[in-house]
Amino acid sequence: MQWVKPYKWPILATIVIGIIKFAIPLLLPLIIKYVVDDIIGGTGLTAGEKTNQLLLLLGGTLVLFVVARPPIEYYRQYFAQGTSSRILFDIRNQLFTHINKLSFKYYSNTKSGEVISRVINDVEQTKDFVMTGLMNVWLDLATILIAVVIMFNMDVKLTFVSLLLMPFYAFSVKFFFSRLRGLTRQRSQALAEVQGFLHERIQGMPVIKSFVIEEHEQKNFNKQNRNFLDKALNQTRWFAKSFAVVNTITDVAPLLVIGYSGYLVIHGNMTVGTMMAFIGYIDRLYDPLRRLVNSSTTLTQAFASMDRVFEFIDEKYDIVDGENAIACQNVKGEIVFDHVNFSYEEKGNMVLKDLNLHINPGETVALVGMSGGGKSSLVSLLPRFYDVTSGRILLDGIDIRDYQVRSLRDQIGMVLQDSILFSESVETNILLGKPSATKEEVIAAAKAANAHEFILNLPEGYQTKVGERGVKLSGGQKQRIAIARVFLKNPPLLVLDEATSALDLESEHLIQESMERLAKDRTTFIVAHRLTTITHADRIVLIEHGRVVEMGRHEELMAKQGHYYDLFQVQQLE
């Protein structure tokens, strides 16, 4: 209701307009009664007088239905659809804010397709709650109430006969609604799993085609799709049962009224016009009830989707600002890892074990070692993508957990092995480093990253669309754009995580040159697999099994002839 509250007046206006809209057709049975009893069956009136009264009545009714009703219908639809669309806009905005705040840990355990399903499909289903639950249900209830009041004024006993099956109707709706909610939620989850599977396979299409596993993946998709079908059919089965039972009740009720009112007319206790009006009101009474059955099934889907949306919104943030967190400003660049232990899972193995490291301002430190040793984990702790399990990391003498997260990350520039680009233009991707930058600043950053020349050779220069994840560019070109946006950001701390490991020699040379330019006068971490690329570093730190094994300059470590020397010799032989 927190999203609905700002729109309470448009919703109220929609309900009021809707009541007027539904009240107008409720005049029809009364008109039929008047025509049958007072005009056709009227005594003391000539045929001409009866015709004049009939024409006057029809003229007035025509004005009501043709002139007054269309604008009422228009504004009801406009307010209903417009308000629900605005509420969905607000929900999706809040969900995107929530997505931005969730930690890497959440995304490492959740398929992106499932997140997309909740933001798109499930939020769209909540529109039915606004349209049906907050508007149409009240309109139908109001229609039923007005019809019942009119019916009571015409004949009390016959009205009670009309409402005789109402308790059975209420029980049936409650019985089926409670079961359908759980089944609908299972169906939504199965659909999200299909979307998650599709999202992954579309991204991994080069792997599927290169290994010629289309048939294998077709079987996997069939399995996911079959699971969704089973859940959908199970839900459909219960929907069909609910319609069969409830519609039977709403069909039997008018028969009772027809039988009893016919008996009253035969024995002279009721006029034909009153009987016809009553049968008309029975239709007006049970039509909304049938709509309420449809509404209950629609609301079931909406509630199940809302459950999934709220479950997503209730996901806790792993990385949050401390109560008295301060802004991270005027960074000098001294970093201390003080007895740091780290594990990705709460009870998992420690990736980093009692690690101690002191980095001076402006120093370039290379982290080397075998894969899985903990190098990338170490640098991912610095911007608080994850928090240490125990120990602490100090930046300029202050625990990084005492800084505001956003202001801390604002001081760090990162170039990763897999540089993710968005499917927009080259310029837009560089501007991620500093969205407010001018065109001249973007070009200067591209030149510093040795990217300007190749960008000018692209079909539309800086306005060239790079495709999803930069698919239209080579690995070296993507890396240079990633470096350009860090140049644009101009942070005091720099993390280069295997930024040249998958590149050809020419690209590596250009990127190495731009990275050395970038690292000048900044505290820099270089995670490297190829040791020849980090011989210039002020200090090289060899990490194995989450511990610092050796540390020193390239020449010192080579002279020592320890682990680093062995690793370097192996790579030289290769």
C-alpha positions in Angstrom: 0.0 0.0 0.0 3.0 2.3 0.4 3.0 2.6 -3.5 -0.8 3.0 -3.7 -1.0 5.7 -1.0 0.3 8.7 -3.2 -2.5 7.9 -5.7 -5.4 7.5 -3.3 -7.4 10.4 -4.8 -7.2 9.2 -8.4 -8.2 5.7 -7.2 -11.1 7.1 -5.2 -12.2 9.2 -8.3 -12.0 6.0 -10.4 -14.2 4.1 -8.0 -16.8 7.0 -7.7 -16.9 7.4 -11.6 -17.1 3.5 -11.9 -20.1 3.4 -9.5 -21.9 6.0 -11.6 -21.0 4.0 -14.7 -22.3 0.7 -13.3 -25.3 2.4 -11.6 -26.7 3.6 -15.0 -27.4 0.1 -16.4 -29.2 -0.7 -13.1 -32.0 1.5 -14.3 -32.9 -0.9 -17.1 -34.9 -3.4 -15.1 -36.8 -0.6 -13.5 -37.5 0.8 -17.0 -38.7 -2.6 -18.1 -41.0 -2.8 -15.1 -42.4 0.6 -15.8 -43.0 -0.2 -19.5 -44.7 -3.5 -18.8 -46.8 -2.5 -15.8 -47.5 1.2 -16.3 -47.4 1.8 -20.0 -48.4 -1.5 -21.7 -50.5 -2.7 -18.8 -51.7 0.8 -17.9 -55.4 1.4 -17.7 -57.2 4.5 -18.8 -54.6 5.4 -21.4 -55.2 5.4 -25.1 -52.7 3.7 -27.5 -51.4 7.1 -28.6 -50.8 8.2 -25.0 -49.0 5.0 -24.3 -46.8 5.5 -27.4 -46.0 9.1 -26.4 -45.0 8.0 -22.9 -42.9 5.2 -24.4 -41.1 7.6 -26.8 -40.5 10.1 -24.0 -39.0 7.4 -21.8 -36.8 6.0 -24.6 -35.6 9.6 -25.5 -34.6 10.4 -22.0 -32.9 7.0 -21.6 -31.1 7.4 -25.0 -29.6 10.8 -23.8 -28.4 9.1 -20.6 -26.7 6.2 -22.4 -25.4 8.0 -25.5 -24.4 11.5 -24.1 -23.7 11.0 -20.4 -22.2 7.5 -20.3 -19.3 7.6 -22.9 -17.3 10.4 -21.0 -17.9 8.6 -17.7 -16.5 5.3 -19.3 -13.6 7.3 -20.8 -12.5 8.9 -17.5 -12.9 5.6 -15.6 -10.6 3.8 -18.0 -8.1 6.7 -18.2 -7.8 7.0 -14.4 -7.7 3.2 -13.8 -5.1 2.5 -16.5 -3.1 5.7 -15.9 -2.9 5.3 -12.1 -1.9 1.6 -12.2 0.8 2.4 -14.8 2.2 5.1 -12.6 2.2 2.7 -9.6 4.1 0.2 -11.7 6.6 2.9 -12.7 7.2 3.6 -9.0 7.6 -0.1 -8.1 10.1 -0.7 -10.9 12.1 2.4 -9.9 12.4 1.2 -6.3 13.3 -2.3 -7.5 16.1 -0.9 -9.7 17.4 1.1 -6.7 17.3 -2.1 -4.7 19.1 -4.0 -7.5 21.9 -1.5 -7.3 22.3 -1.9 -3.6 22.4 -5.7 -3.5 25.9 -7.2 -3.1 28.0 -9.3 -5.4 27.3 -12.2 -3.0 23.6 -12.1 -4.0 24.3 -12.0 -7.7 26.8 -14.9 -7.5 24.0 -17.0 -6.0 21.1 -15.8 -8.2 20.5 -16.1 -12.0 20.1 -12.7 -13.6 17.1 -14.0 -15.6 15.2 -14.6 -12.4 15.8 -11.1 -11.2 14.6 -9.8 -14.6 11.5 -12.0 -14.3 10.6 -10.4 -11.0 11.1 -6.8 -12.2 9.2 -7.3 -15.5 6.7 -10.2 -15.3 5.9 -10.1 -11.6 5.6 -6.4 -11.4 3.3 -6.4 -14.4 1.0 -8.9 -12.6 0.7 -6.5 -9.7 -1.1 -4.1 -12.0 -4.0 -6.5 -11.7 -4.1 -5.9 -8.0 -4.5 -2.2 -8.6 -7.0 -2.6 -11.4 -9.0 -5.4 -10.0 -8.4 -5.4 -6.2 -8.5 -1.7 -5.6 -11.0 -0.6 -8.3 -13.1 -3.3 -10.0 -13.8 -5.4 -6.9 -15.2 -2.3 -5.1 -17.2 -1.4 -8.2 -18.7 -4.9 -8.4 -19.5 -4.9 -4.7 -21.1 -1.5 -5.0 -23.2 -2.8 -8.0 -24.3 -5.8 -6.0 -25.2 -3.6 -3.0 -27.2 -1.1 -5.1 -29.0 -4.0 -6.8 -29.8 -5.7 -3.5 -31.2 -2.4 -2.0 -33.5 -1.9 -5.1 -34.6 -5.6 -4.9 -35.4 -5.3 -1.2 -37.6 -2.3 -2.0 -39.5 -4.4 -4.6 -39.9 -7.7 -2.7 -38.2 -8.7 0.6 -39.0 -12.5 0.3 -37.9 -12.8 -3.3 -34.7 -10.9 -2.5 -33.8 -13.5 0.3 -34.5 -16.3 -2.3 -32.0 -14.5 -4.7 -29.4 -14.5 -1.9 -30.0 -18.0 -0.8 -26.9 -19.5 -2.5 -24.6 -16.5 -1.6 -22.9 -18.4 1.4 -22.0 -21.3 -0.9 -20.5 -18.8 -3.3 -18.4 -17.1 -0.6 -17.1 -20.5 0.7 -16.2 -21.7 -2.8 -14.2 -18.6 -3.6 -12.3 -18.7 -0.3 -11.6 -22.5 -0.7 -10.2 -22.2 -4.2 -8.4 -18.8 -3.6 -6.3 -20.2 -0.8 -5.1 -23.2 -2.9 -4.6 -21.2 -6.1 -2.3 -18.7 -4.5 0.4 -21.3 -3.8 0.0 -23.0 -7.2 0.3 -19.6 -9.0 3.5 -18.8 -7.1 5.0 -22.1 -8.1 4.1 -21.4 -11.8 5.7 -17.9 -11.6 8.9 -19.5 -10.1 9.0 -22.1 -12.9 8.6 -19.3 -15.5 11.5 -17.4 -13.9 13.6 -20.5 -14.1 12.9 -20.8 -17.8 13.9 -17.1 -18.3 17.0 -17.6 -16.2 18.0 -20.6 -18.4 17.3 -18.7 -21.6 19.3 -15.7 -20.5 22.3 -17.8 -19.7 22.1 -19.9 -22.9 21.7 -16.8 -25.1 24.8 -15.3 -23.5 26.7 -18.6 -23.9 25.6 -19.2 -27.5 29.3 -19.2 -28.8 30.0 -22.1 -26.4 26.9 -24.0 -27.5 27.8 -23.7 -31.2 31.5 -24.3 -30.8 30.9 -27.6 -28.9 28.0 -28.5 -31.2 25.7 -29.2 -28.2 22.5 -27.8 -29.6 20.6 -31.1 -29.2 21.9 -31.5 -25.6 20.8 -27.9 -24.7 17.5 -28.5 -26.4 16.9 -31.4 -24.0 17.9 -29.2 -21.1 15.5 -26.5 -22.2 12.7 -29.1 -22.7 13.2 -30.2 -19.1 12.9 -26.6 -17.8 9.9 -25.9 -20.2 8.2 -29.2 -19.1 8.5 -28.2 -15.5 6.8 -24.9 -16.3 4.1 -26.7 -18.3 3.4 -29.1 -15.4 3.1 -26.2 -12.9 0.9 -24.3 -15.4 -1.4 -27.3 -16.0 -1.7 -27.9 -12.3 -2.8 -24.3 -11.8 -5.1 -24.5 -14.7 -6.8 -27.6 -13.3 -7.7 -25.7 -10.1 -8.8 -22.7 -12.1 -11.1 -24.9 -14.1 -12.5 -26.5 -10.9 -13.1 -23.1 -9.3 -15.0 -21.8 -12.5 -17.1 -25.0 -12.7 -18.2 -24.9 -9.1 -18.8 -21.1 -8.8 -20.5 -20.7 -12.1 -22.8 -23.6 -11.3 -23.9 -21.7 -8.1 -24.4 -18.4 -10.0 -26.4 -20.3 -12.7 -28.7 -22.1 -10.2 -29.6 -19.0 -8.3 -31.6 -17.3 -11.1 -33.6 -20.5 -11.6 -34.8 -20.3 -8.0 -35.9 -16.7 -8.6 -37.6 -17.5 -11.9 -39.5 -20.4 -10.2 -40.6 -18.5 -7.1 -41.5 -15.2 -8.9 -43.5 -17.2 -11.6 -45.4 -18.9 -8.7 -46.2 -15.4 -7.2 -47.4 -14.0 -10.6 -49.6 -17.1 -11.3 -51.3 -16.6 -7.9 -51.7 -12.9 -8.4 -49.2 -11.8 -5.7 -46.8 -10.1 -8.2 -47.1 -8.2 -11.4 -45.4 -9.4 -14.6 -43.3 -6.2 -14.7 -42.0 -6.8 -11.2 -41.1 -10.4 -12.1 -39.2 -9.2 -15.2 -37.4 -6.5 -13.3 -36.4 -9.0 -10.6 -35.0 -11.4 -13.3 -33.1 -8.4 -14.7 -31.7 -7.6 -11.3 -30.7 -11.2 -10.8 -28.6 -10.9 -13.9 -27.2 -7.6 -12.5 -26.5 -9.3 -9.2 -24.8 -12.5 -10.5 -22.9 -10.9 -13.4 -20.7 -9.0 -10.9 -20.4 -12.2 -8.8 -19.1 -14.0 -11.9 -16.7 -11.1 -12.5 -15.6 -11.5 -8.9 -14.7 -15.1 -9.6 -12.6 -13.9 -12.5 -11.3 -11.2 -10.3 -10.3 -13.7 -7.6 -8.3 -15.8 -10.0 -6.7 -12.6 -11.4 -6.0 -11.5 -7.8 -4.5 -14.9 -7.1 -2.0 -14.4 -9.8 -1.3 -10.8 -8.6 -0.8 -11.9 -5.0 1.5 -14.7 -6.0 3.5 -12.2 -8.1 3.4 -9.6 -5.2 4.8 -12.3 -2.9 7.8 -12.8 -5.2 8.3 -9.0 -5.6 8.2 -8.5 -1.8 10.5 -11.5 -1.2 13.0 -9.8 -3.6 12.6 -6.4 -1.9 13.2 -8.0 1.5 16.6 -9.3 0.4 19.0 -7.9 3.0 22.0 -5.8 1.9 25.4 -7.4 2.8 27.3 -4.2 2.4 25.9 -1.2 4.2 27.1 2.1 5.6 28.0 2.1 9.3 25.9 4.3 11.6 28.5 7.1 11.7 30.1 6.5 8.3 32.1 9.4 6.9 32.8 10.5 3.4 36.0 9.2 1.8 37.8 12.4 0.6 41.3 13.7 0.0 42.7 10.1 -0.3 46.5 9.8 0.1 46.6 6.1 -0.8 48.1 4.3 2.2 46.5 0.9 2.5 47.0 -1.7 5.3 45.6 -5.2 5.3 45.7 -6.1 9.0 45.3 -9.9 9.8 42.7 -10.3 7.0 40.7 -13.5 6.8 38.0 -13.9 4.1 35.6 -16.6 3.0 32.8 -16.2 0.4 30.4 -18.4 2.3 29.6 -18.1 6.0 31.0 -21.6 6.8 33.1 -22.0 3.7 36.9 -22.4 3.4 39.0 -19.3 4.0 40.2 -17.8 0.7 42.6 -15.4 2.5 44.2 -16.5 5.8 45.7 -14.0 8.3 47.0 -11.8 5.5 49.1 -8.7 6.4 50.2 -6.1 3.8 51.2 -2.5 4.0 51.1 -0.4 0.8 52.6 3.2 0.7 50.9 6.1 -1.0 51.6 6.1 -4.8 53.2 2.6 -4.7 52.5 0.1 -7.5 52.1 -3.4 -6.1 51.8 -6.5 -8.3 49.9 -9.5 -6.9 51.1 -12.8 -8.5 50.7 -16.5 -7.9 48.9 -19.6 -9.2 45.2 -19.3 -10.0 42.9 -19.7 -7.0 45.5 -18.3 -4.6 43.3 -15.3 -3.6 44.7 -12.4 -5.7 41.3 -11.3 -7.2 39.6 -11.9 -3.8 42.1 -9.5 -2.1 41.4 -6.6 -4.5 37.7 -7.2 -4.4 37.7 -6.4 -0.7 39.2 -2.9 -1.3 36.0 -1.4 -2.8 33.9 -3.5 -0.4 32.4 -5.8 -3.0 32.7 -8.2 -0.1 33.6 -7.5 3.5 36.4 -9.2 5.4 35.4 -12.2 7.5 37.8 -11.0 10.2 40.6 -8.5 10.5 40.4 -5.1 8.8 41.6 -3.0 5.9 42.7 0.5 6.6 42.8 3.4 4.1 44.8 6.3 5.3 44.6 4.9 8.8 40.8 4.5 8.8 38.9 1.1 8.5 37.2 1.1 5.1 34.0 0.0 6.8 33.9 3.4 8.5 33.6 5.1 5.1 30.4 5.6 3.2 30.5 2.8 0.6 29.7 5.0 -2.4 32.3 7.6 -1.5 34.9 4.8 -1.0 34.2 3.3 -4.4 34.3 6.8 -6.0 38.1 6.8 -5.1 38.9 3.5 -6.8 39.2 2.9 -10.6 39.1 -0.7 -11.8 40.1 -2.4 -15.0 39.1 -6.1 -15.0 40.0 -9.0 -17.3 36.5 -9.1 -18.7 35.7 -5.5 -19.3 31.9 -5.2 -19.5 30.6 -2.6 -21.9 26.9 -1.7 -22.3 25.3 -2.0 -25.8 25.3 1.8 -26.3 27.8 4.1 -27.9 31.6 4.2 -27.3 31.2 7.7 -25.9 28.4 6.5 -23.5 30.6 3.7 -22.2 33.6 6.0 -21.6 31.3 8.5 -19.8 30.5 5.8 -17.2 33.7 7.0 -15.6 32.4 10.5 -15.2 28.8 11.1 -16.6 29.2 14.9 -16.4 32.3 15.0 -18.5 32.6 17.1 -21.6 33.3 15.8 -25.1 36.8 17.2 -24.9 37.4 15.3 -21.7 36.2 12.1 -23.2 38.5 12.4 -26.2 41.5 13.3 -23.9 40.8 10.1 -21.8 40.6 8.0 -25.0 43.9 9.4 -26.2 45.5 8.7 -22.9 44.3 5.1 -23.2 45.6 4.7 -26.8 42.0 4.3 -27.9 41.3 7.5 -29.9 42.7 6.3 -33.2 40.8 3.1 -33.4 37.6 4.8 -32.2 37.8 7.3 -35.1 38.1 4.4 -37.6 34.8 2.9 -36.3 31.7 3.4 -38.6 30.3 6.2 -36.5 33.3 7.1 -34.4 32.4 7.8 -30.8 28.7 7.3 -31.5 29.2 3.7 -32.7 27.1 1.2 -30.9 29.3 -1.5 -29.4 26.7 -4.3 -29.1 25.8 -6.3 -25.9 28.9 -6.6 -23.7 30.9 -4.9 -26.5 30.5 -7.9 -28.9 31.4 -5.7 -31.9 34.8 -4.8 -30.6 38.0 -6.9 -30.1 39.3 -7.8 -26.7 42.0 -5.1 -26.9 39.6 -2.4 -28.0 37.2 -3.2 -25.1 40.1 -3.0 -22.6 41.2 0.4 -24.0 37.7 1.8 -23.6 37.6 0.4 -20.0 41.0 2.1 -19.3 39.7 5.4 -20.9 36.8 5.5 -18.5 39.2 5.1 -15.6 41.3 7.9 -17.0 38.1 10.0 -17.1 37.3 9.1 -13.5 40.8 10.0 -12.4 40.7 8.2 -9.0 43.6 8.1 -6.5 43.5 4.3 -6.1 43.7 1.9 -9.1 43.0 -1.9 -9.4 44.1 -3.7 -12.6 42.9 -7.2 -12.4 44.5 -9.4 -15.2 43.8 -6.6 -17.6 46.1 -7.9 -20.4 45.9 -11.7 -19.9 43.8 -12.5 -22.9 45.3 -10.0 -25.4 47.6 -10.3 -28.5 51.1 -8.8 -28.2 50.2 -5.5 -30.1 47.1 -4.8 -27.9 49.1 -5.8 -24.8 51.8 -3.3 -25.6 49.4 -0.5 -26.2 47.4 -1.3 -23.1 50.6 -1.8 -21.0 51.7 1.6 -22.1 48.4 3.3 -21.2 48.2 1.4 -17.8 51.7 2.6 -16.8 50.6 6.1 -17.7 47.4 5.6 -15.6 49.3 4.2 -12.6 51.6 7.1 -12.3 51.3 8.9 -8.9 48.5 6.6 -7.8 48.4 3.7 -5.4 48.0 0.8 -7.8 47.3 -2.9 -7.5 48.1 -5.1 -10.5 46.8 -8.6 -10.5 48.9 -10.4 -13.2 49.3 -13.9 -14.5 52.0 -13.0 -17.0 55.0 -12.0 -14.9 56.9 -10.1 -17.7 54.2 -7.4 -17.5 54.9 -6.5 -13.9 58.7 -6.4 -13.6 58.5 -2.6 -13.3 56.3 -2.7 -10.1 57.6 -1.1 -7.0 56.8 -4.3 -5.1 55.8 -7.8 -6.1 53.7 -9.9 -3.7 53.4 -13.6 -4.3 50.2 -15.1 -2.8 49.6 -18.8 -2.5 46.7 -20.5 -0.7 45.5 -17.1 0.7 48.9 -16.2 2.3 51.8 -13.9 1.4 54.7 -16.2 0.5 57.3 -13.8 -0.9 57.5 -10.0 -1.4 60.0 -7.6 -2.9 61.2 -6.0 -6.2 61.6 -8.2 -9.3 65.4 -8.2 -9.0 65.3 -9.1 -5.3 63.0 -12.0 -5.8 64.9 -13.3 -8.8 68.2 -13.2 -6.7 66.4 -15.0 -3.9 65.6 -17.9 -6.3 62.4 -18.9 -4.4 58.8 -19.5 -5.5 58.7 -16.4 -7.7 62.0 -17.3 -9.4 60.6 -20.8 -10.2 57.4 -19.3 -11.5 59.2 -16.8 -13.7 61.5 -19.5 -15.1 58.6 -21.7 -16.0 56.9 -18.9 -17.9 60.1 -18.0 -19.7 60.4 -21.6 -20.9 56.8 -21.5 -22.1 
